[in-house]
Every structure is written in structure tokens, then in C-alpha cells.
């Protein structure tokens, strides 16, 4: 998924143009240090949400009290639902005064507080910080990695910020561009994190195998308090078409596209429910 990250430095943003350009997600600066909320945080969050963009948030870490910074960050993001991670931005040179071990513990303390509060946290930092200033093996959280190159050059990267000089319709001037390698909306919603309700399981209206002619459609209904993840186990046998959702009911079409005697399992939240057999 393609994304951007923004702060008030981007000025006015036309979120409709951003969405239309093919951007899937945006990570928005919320807070910095103690006593500071980005002046565009609220308007950016509301604008991006209104256009259907996936959203995450970040805090710019400063020296001081990790607990206080984390609590102020949580207070800022609490009114909203975030289907992308909430991150701590570790790049301020003043943090180097803590030394490698001290800084690593400081970052872990911040992230642990977010996790305990029901959020999906991650760390943002760059190559030099990973190699020289943090013990990354101790930080058991996903990495949002800044390196402006044609390749990441570092393992275990979940989001890669690959340039600070991107150009996106709807934003005047440069903007950071990001690539996400994880299905964060599913992960976060399925776990009931970042302000989303805890899942209460699901029911599928089909539990026995069904025969389906090539070109024939079958409607599937799944009831769940969060949108389910529906997948087809074998490619080129059945096409899955999300139809619509109303309340907790989510409808899909299954269309036979395979050859006679082909079969494909239908999975809901990674659990096999039934098999579609092509007649």
C-alpha cells in the first residue's frame, strides 16, 4: 500500500486529490515532547478520514518523561479510530545524550505504555539510528524505516519511508512517501486495537460445500461486528466480489470462473468454512 506522512509543514491539503492520486494511507503527526499538539492534527485527521484513507498517527519524541509524553499522545489520539499503527518518531539529536542503552529503554517504555492502553505501536527511525544508537533487537515492535535509497538495505521493515521529496496531487511542496508491507487495517481491526471494538466472533450463513457453475454467482452473508477477512484458498477457481455491508451483516458474491471439477476453499478470518466446487 502506498502512503504519506504529514505534519503542519504541509499546509492546506486537498484530501480528495490525495485519495484520487492512489495514496492508500496517511500517518499524521499528533504531538511532540510535552505540551505540544500539531496545529493541523485535527483537521488532517478529519479530512483524511472523510475521504476514506487509512490513518495512523505519530509522536515526535523528546528528552524528558516518557510516561508523560505517551499519555499526552494517547489523549490526543483517543477521540479517533486508527487503522494504521501509532508510532514514536525517534530522530531528535538531543536523544543521543541518553546513550544507546538508555535511549533503547526510553523508547521501549513509551511503546509499552501505548500497547498497555490498547494501541498498536511501532517505532519510526532511520538507518544510522538502527545501526549505531539503538539496540533494535530489544525493541519488539514493528519498524517504520526511513532510508532514501532505491532499496531498504535493512531487514524486518514494516513500513519504508523512501523519500522526503515526493510530490502528490493535493499537496503543494514536498511530502514524505511510504510503502507499507503489512495489512494493518485487518490486523488492527481483528484485534480490536486503536479505538476499534473487540471482535465478538462471526457467523457464516454457509457451512456446507456448494456446487457452482462457471459464470454462476452465489451470495454469501457473514455476520460480524467488525468487517471480516474473506479469502479464496485456490486461485482462478472462484472470484470474490464484496457486495455491501449493513450493520453487522457483510455480503459477498462468489462467482465460478474455474473449470469443471475444480474446487476452492472459502476462508473467513483465516478459518476454512466450506468448499466451492465447479460443476
C-alpha positions as CSV (number, residue, x, y, z in Angstrom):
1,X,0.0,0.0,0.0
2,X,1.2,3.5,-0.9
3,X,1.2,6.2,1.8
4,X,2.4,9.6,3.0
5,X,3.2,11.1,6.4
6,X,2.4,14.7,7.2
7,X,2.6,17.5,9.7
8,X,1.6,21.1,9.7
9,X,4.6,21.8,7.4
10,X,2.5,20.5,4.5
11,X,0.0,23.3,5.0
12,X,-3.5,23.1,3.5
13,X,-4.2,19.6,2.0
14,X,-6.8,18.7,-0.6
15,X,-7.5,15.2,0.7
16,X,-9.8,14.3,-2.2
17,X,-7.0,14.9,-4.7
18,X,-4.6,12.9,-2.4
19,X,-7.0,9.9,-2.4
20,X,-7.6,10.1,-6.1
21,X,-3.9,10.0,-6.8
22,X,-3.6,6.5,-5.5
23,X,-2.5,7.1,-1.9
24,X,-3.9,4.5,0.4
25,X,-2.8,5.7,3.9
26,X,-1.5,8.7,5.8
27,X,0.4,8.9,9.1
28,X,-0.3,12.2,10.8
29,X,1.8,14.0,13.3
30,X,-0.1,14.3,16.6
31,X,2.2,15.5,19.3
32,X,5.8,16.4,20.2
33,X,7.6,16.3,23.5
34,X,5.3,17.7,26.3
35,X,2.6,20.3,25.8
36,X,2.5,20.4,22.0
37,X,-0.2,19.2,19.6
38,X,0.4,19.7,15.9
39,X,-1.9,22.6,14.8
40,X,-3.1,20.6,11.8
41,X,-3.6,17.3,13.6
42,X,-7.3,17.5,14.0
43,X,-8.1,18.9,10.5
44,X,-5.8,16.4,8.8
45,X,-7.3,13.5,10.7
46,X,-10.9,14.6,9.9
47,X,-10.1,15.3,6.2
48,X,-8.2,12.1,5.6
49,X,-10.9,10.0,7.3
50,X,-13.7,11.7,5.3
51,X,-12.0,10.6,2.1
52,X,-11.7,7.0,3.2
53,X,-7.9,7.0,3.7
54,X,-6.4,4.6,6.2
55,X,-4.9,6.7,9.0
56,X,-2.1,6.4,11.6
57,X,-0.5,8.9,14.0
58,X,2.9,9.6,15.4
59,X,4.6,11.4,18.3
60,X,7.9,13.2,17.9
61,X,10.0,12.0,20.9
62,X,12.0,14.5,23.0
63,X,14.1,14.2,26.1
64,X,12.1,14.2,29.3
65,X,9.4,12.0,30.8
66,X,8.5,9.1,28.5
67,X,5.3,8.4,30.5
68,X,4.1,12.0,30.3
69,X,4.8,12.1,26.6
70,X,3.0,8.8,26.0
71,X,0.0,9.9,28.0
72,X,-0.3,13.2,26.1
73,X,-0.1,11.4,22.8
74,X,-2.8,9.0,23.9
75,X,-5.0,11.8,25.0
76,X,-4.6,13.4,21.5
77,X,-5.4,10.3,19.5
78,X,-8.1,8.8,21.7
79,X,-11.1,10.6,20.0
80,X,-10.4,8.8,16.7
81,X,-10.0,5.3,15.3
82,X,-6.7,4.4,13.7
83,X,-6.4,1.5,11.3
84,X,-2.7,2.1,10.9
85,X,-0.2,2.0,13.8
86,X,0.5,4.8,16.2
87,X,4.3,5.5,16.1
88,X,7.0,7.1,18.1
89,X,9.4,9.1,16.0
90,X,13.0,8.7,17.1
91,X,15.3,11.1,15.3
92,X,15.9,14.2,17.6
93,X,19.6,14.5,18.2
94,X,19.0,15.6,21.8
95,X,18.1,12.0,22.5
96,X,21.7,10.9,21.9
97,X,22.6,12.3,25.3
98,X,20.9,9.2,26.8
99,X,23.4,6.8,25.3
100,X,22.4,3.7,23.4
101,X,21.1,1.6,26.3
102,X,19.3,4.5,27.9
103,X,17.6,5.5,24.7
104,X,16.6,2.0,23.9
105,X,14.9,1.6,27.3
106,X,13.3,5.1,26.9
107,X,11.7,4.1,23.6
108,X,10.6,0.7,24.9
109,X,8.9,2.4,27.9
110,X,7.0,4.7,25.6
111,X,5.9,1.9,23.3
112,X,4.9,-0.4,26.2
113,X,2.6,2.3,27.5
114,X,0.8,2.6,24.2
115,X,0.4,-1.2,24.0
116,X,-1.0,-1.3,27.5
117,X,-3.5,1.3,26.5
118,X,-4.9,-0.8,23.7
119,X,-2.9,0.6,20.8
120,X,-0.8,-1.0,18.0
121,X,2.5,0.8,18.4
122,X,5.6,1.0,16.2
123,X,8.9,2.8,16.1
124,X,10.0,5.3,13.3
125,X,13.7,5.8,12.8
126,X,16.5,5.8,10.3
127,X,19.4,3.6,9.3
128,X,22.0,5.3,11.4
129,X,19.9,5.2,14.5
130,X,19.2,1.5,14.0
131,X,22.9,0.6,13.5
132,X,24.5,3.0,16.0
133,X,22.1,4.4,18.5
134,X,19.5,1.8,19.4
135,X,19.6,-1.9,20.3
136,X,16.9,-2.8,17.8
137,X,16.9,-6.5,18.9
138,X,15.4,-5.4,22.2
139,X,12.6,-3.4,20.6
140,X,9.9,-5.9,19.9
141,X,7.8,-3.7,17.8
142,X,7.3,-3.1,14.1
143,X,9.7,-0.7,12.4
144,X,8.8,2.2,10.2
145,X,12.1,2.8,8.5
146,X,13.5,6.0,6.9
147,X,16.1,5.5,4.2
148,X,16.1,7.4,1.0
149,X,17.6,4.9,-1.4
150,X,16.4,2.5,-4.1
151,X,16.4,-0.3,-1.6
152,X,15.7,-0.6,2.1
153,X,19.1,-2.1,3.0
154,X,17.8,-3.3,6.4
155,X,15.7,-6.3,7.5
156,X,12.3,-6.5,9.2
157,X,10.9,-3.3,7.9
158,X,7.1,-3.0,8.0
159,X,6.8,0.5,6.5
160,X,9.5,2.1,4.4
161,X,9.8,5.8,4.1
162,X,11.8,6.0,0.9
163,X,11.9,9.8,0.1
164,X,11.2,13.1,1.7
165,X,10.8,14.8,-1.7
166,X,7.7,13.1,-3.0
167,X,5.1,15.0,-5.0
168,X,1.4,14.2,-4.5
169,X,-1.6,16.0,-6.0
170,X,-3.4,18.0,-3.3
171,X,-0.2,18.9,-1.5
172,X,1.9,21.9,-2.5
173,X,5.6,21.2,-2.0
174,X,7.4,18.0,-1.0
175,X,6.0,15.2,1.2
176,X,7.4,12.0,2.6
177,X,6.4,8.9,0.7
178,X,5.9,5.5,2.4
179,X,5.3,1.9,1.4
180,X,3.5,-0.5,3.8
181,X,4.2,-4.2,3.7
182,X,1.5,-5.2,6.2
183,X,-2.3,-5.4,6.1
184,X,-2.6,-3.1,9.1
185,X,-6.3,-2.4,8.8
186,X,-7.1,-6.1,9.1
187,X,-4.6,-6.7,11.9
188,X,-5.7,-3.8,14.0
189,X,-9.5,-4.3,13.5
190,X,-9.3,-8.0,14.0
191,X,-7.6,-7.5,17.4
192,X,-9.8,-4.6,18.5
193,X,-7.0,-2.1,18.8
194,X,-6.6,1.7,18.2
195,X,-10.1,2.5,19.2
196,X,-11.8,-0.3,17.3
197,X,-14.3,-2.6,19.1
198,X,-13.1,-6.0,20.3
199,X,-14.2,-8.7,17.8
200,X,-17.0,-10.9,19.0
201,X,-16.6,-13.7,16.5
202,X,-18.6,-14.2,13.3
203,X,-21.2,-16.4,11.8
204,X,-21.3,-17.6,8.2
205,X,-24.6,-18.4,6.5
206,X,-22.9,-21.2,4.5
207,X,-21.2,-24.1,6.3
208,X,-21.5,-26.9,3.7
209,X,-19.8,-27.3,0.3
210,X,-21.7,-25.8,-2.6
211,X,-21.7,-26.6,-6.4
212,X,-21.4,-23.6,-8.7
213,X,-21.5,-23.5,-12.4
214,X,-18.9,-21.5,-14.3
215,X,-20.2,-17.9,-14.5
216,X,-22.8,-18.5,-11.8
217,X,-22.9,-16.3,-8.7
218,X,-23.6,-17.2,-5.1
219,X,-24.4,-14.7,-2.4
220,X,-22.6,-15.2,0.9
221,X,-23.5,-13.5,4.2
222,X,-21.2,-13.1,7.2
223,X,-22.3,-11.5,10.4
224,X,-19.6,-9.9,12.4
225,X,-19.2,-6.7,14.5
226,X,-16.0,-5.9,12.5
227,X,-15.5,-6.4,8.8
228,X,-14.3,-10.0,8.2
229,X,-11.3,-11.1,6.1
230,X,-12.7,-13.3,3.4
231,X,-10.3,-15.1,1.1
232,X,-10.3,-17.9,-1.6
233,X,-7.9,-20.7,-1.0
234,X,-7.2,-21.6,-4.6
235,X,-6.7,-19.0,-7.3
236,X,-8.6,-19.0,-10.7
237,X,-11.5,-21.1,-9.4
238,X,-13.8,-18.5,-7.7
239,X,-13.8,-14.7,-7.9
240,X,-14.7,-13.0,-4.6
241,X,-16.7,-9.8,-5.0
242,X,-17.5,-7.7,-1.9
243,X,-21.1,-6.5,-2.4
244,X,-22.2,-4.4,0.6
245,X,-22.4,-4.1,4.3
246,X,-25.3,-3.1,6.5
247,X,-24.8,-3.0,10.3
248,X,-23.0,-6.2,11.3
249,X,-24.0,-8.1,8.1
250,X,-21.5,-8.3,5.3
251,X,-22.5,-9.6,1.8
252,X,-20.3,-11.1,-0.9
253,X,-20.7,-12.7,-4.3
254,X,-18.8,-15.8,-5.2
255,X,-18.6,-16.3,-9.0
256,X,-17.4,-19.5,-10.6
257,X,-14.6,-18.9,-13.0
258,X,-12.8,-22.3,-12.9
259,X,-13.2,-25.5,-14.9
260,X,-15.4,-28.4,-14.1
261,X,-14.3,-30.4,-11.1
262,X,-12.1,-27.5,-9.8
263,X,-12.6,-26.7,-6.1
264,X,-11.6,-23.8,-3.8
265,X,-11.9,-23.4,-0.1
266,X,-13.5,-20.2,1.3
267,X,-11.9,-18.8,4.4
268,X,-13.2,-16.3,6.9
269,X,-10.6,-14.7,9.2
270,X,-8.2,-17.5,8.0
271,X,-10.6,-20.3,9.1
272,X,-12.0,-22.6,6.3
273,X,-15.8,-22.5,6.1
274,X,-16.7,-24.5,3.1
275,X,-15.6,-25.5,-0.5
276,X,-17.0,-24.3,-3.8
277,X,-16.9,-27.0,-6.4
278,X,-17.2,-26.0,-10.1
279,X,-19.9,-28.2,-11.8
